[in-house]
Amino acid sequence: MSETMVDYLAENCNLYISDLRLSSNSAIILPTVMELEEDLFSAEDWSASLSYIFQKTLCFETPGIAKHYYIDKLIANLSYDDKQDC
């Protein structure tokens, strides 16, 4: 695949690439990530994309580990946002 994971997510979620960093968009991004075939992108692309999104260096050995990490972070963001509404 020629596009990067961040390009794919932004396009499929109808967001700007920079908006993938916003925790307020977690509910929009989560279904796309959950349906995403982990092997659609290499471990290197997952690592680079998640490093961009979370603004820290991340390195994953497999796409599956990266996908689970991202899903956990998105769910945590949802839980955090719910607590802020109280």
Secondary structure, DSSP 4 states (H G I P E B T S, - for coil): --S-HHHHHHHHHT--GGGGG-GGGHHHHHHHHHHS-GGGS-HHHHHHHHHHHHTS----SSHHHHHHHHHHHHHHHHHHHHHHT-
